[in-house]
Each structure stands twice: as structure tokens, then as C-alpha cells.
Amino acid sequence: MLSVVLKSKNLLVQFGVFTVYGAAVEYFGSLFQELCFGSVSWDYSEHMLNLGGRVSLKMAFMWGVLGIVFMRFAFPWISRLLEKMKGTGWRIACVAMTVFMAVNLLVTSAAITRWRTRAAGEPAHNPVAQWLDDTYGDETMTRLFPNMQFTE
């Protein structure tokens, strides 16, 4: 959406907006993860000019560069593709992908929550927790989320 709004702006404005927006999303995403799941997936404390280890100037600039690259190269192609997506088939595909992503988010959240409670020594008290333990054990979760650390 930023690409649509920024399309007519000069490169410096685009870079600045993508830098600030990317840093804000990264900061609040990290805060949300820590508050909701008691974990962190990255720590920029070693970076110069960081804000609580959640975001740093270096990474904010990276978001600015990635935003420009996306807007210049990927967005025009995606925009043309979206213009061609009309009809019932595309609506069904959109609903199916939305349901898939919602289920994916739910299962991922449950697996991370169970990983944290398992690390705290809590046994599986119900069939869902047992299924999560069997399907998403510590080894699997460590492979999927290699940088995640629990704060509690």
C-alpha cells in the first residue's frame, strides 16, 4: 500500500518512509512477540544506535533499501498481475489462501506457546498439547526458529 501512495514521490521521501515504516513494524512486531509469547527472535543490542535491541539504524536503513527495491522491481509486476485477477476463481483462491494463512498462524502460535510451556517443564495435559509435542517437538521448533529465545 505504501508503494501506491509513494509512487509519485521522490526517491529520498520514499526511502525515508520505508525506513521509518519498516523500523516501526519491526519494533512493534518484536514487542508483540515478547508480550504475547514471552520470546524474542532477534536482538540488535550489539548494533550501534539500537532501540532496546528491537531495531537498529542499520536494520532500519535495510528496510528502506528493501522498500525501494520492492517498489521499483516487484510492485509493477505484482500490480499488473492483480489487475488480471478477476472472477469467481480468484475470489475462491483468495478465500482459500486467507483460511490457510489463518490456520497456519493459529498452529504456529500454538506450537510456540506449547514450546515455551514445555521448556518450563509443564507436561501435556490434553490431546492438543500432546499432538503439538509430537508434531512440533523441541528439535523441530529449534530448526524452524533457530534464533528464538524465551524471556520468561
SVG drawing of the C-alpha trace seen along z (x, -y; Angstrom):
<svg xmlns="http://www.w3.org/2000/svg" viewBox="-18 -14 46 51">
<polyline fill="none" stroke="black" stroke-width="0.4" points="0.0,0.0 2.9,-2.3 4.1,-1.7 0.8,-3.1 0.9,-6.1 4.6,-6.8 4.7,-6.1 4.9,-9.8 7.2,-10.9 10.9,-11.4 13.4,-8.7 14.6,-10.3 11.0,-10.6 10.3,-7.0 13.5,-5.8 12.6,-7.8 9.1,-6.5 10.1,-2.9 12.9,-3.2 10.6,-4.6 7.7,-2.3 10.0,0.9 11.6,-0.1 8.2,-0.7 6.8,2.7 10.0,4.4 9.9,2.7 6.2,3.3 6.4,6.8 9.2,7.6 7.3,6.0 4.1,8.0 6.1,11.3 7.7,10.7 4.4,9.7 2.3,12.4 4.7,15.3 7.4,14.4 10.1,14.8 12.3,12.8 13.6,13.8 16.2,11.2 18.4,8.9 20.2,5.9 21.8,4.9 25.2,5.3 24.4,2.9 25.3,-0.8 22.3,-3.1 19.7,-0.4 16.5,-0.9 16.2,1.7 17.8,4.3 14.5,4.4 15.6,2.3 18.8,0.5 19.7,-2.2 21.5,0.3 18.4,2.5 16.1,-0.5 18.2,-1.5 18.0,2.1 14.1,1.7 14.4,-1.5 16.6,0.2 14.3,3.2 11.2,0.9 12.8,-0.9 13.8,2.4 10.3,3.8 8.6,0.7 10.9,0.4 11.0,4.0 8.4,6.2 5.4,3.8 4.9,3.1 4.8,6.8 2.5,7.6 0.3,4.7 -0.2,5.9 -0.9,9.4 -3.5,8.2 -5.3,6.2 -5.8,9.6 -7.3,11.3 -11.0,11.1 -13.8,13.5 -15.1,16.2 -12.0,18.4 -9.8,15.7 -12.2,14.9 -12.3,18.6 -8.4,18.7 -8.3,15.6 -10.7,17.1 -8.7,20.4 -5.4,18.6 -6.9,16.5 -8.2,19.6 -4.8,21.4 -2.9,18.4 -5.3,18.1 -4.8,21.8 -1.1,21.5 -0.9,18.6 -3.1,20.4 -1.0,23.6 2.3,21.7 1.1,19.6 0.0,22.8 3.3,24.6 5.4,21.7 3.2,21.3 3.5,25.1 7.3,25.0 7.6,22.3 5.4,24.1 7.2,27.4 10.6,25.6 9.1,24.5 8.5,28.2 4.8,28.3 3.6,31.7 0.9,32.1 -2.4,32.0 -4.7,32.6 -4.8,34.2 -4.0,30.9 -0.9,30.3 0.2,33.9 -0.3,33.5 1.8,30.3 4.5,32.1 4.6,35.0 4.4,32.9 6.4,29.8 8.9,31.1 11.9,29.1 14.2,30.3 11.6,29.3 10.9,25.9 14.7,25.2 15.1,25.9 12.2,23.7 13.0,20.8 16.8,21.0 17.2,17.6 14.2,17.6 14.9,17.2 12.3,17.3 12.4,14.3 10.3,15.9"/>
</svg>
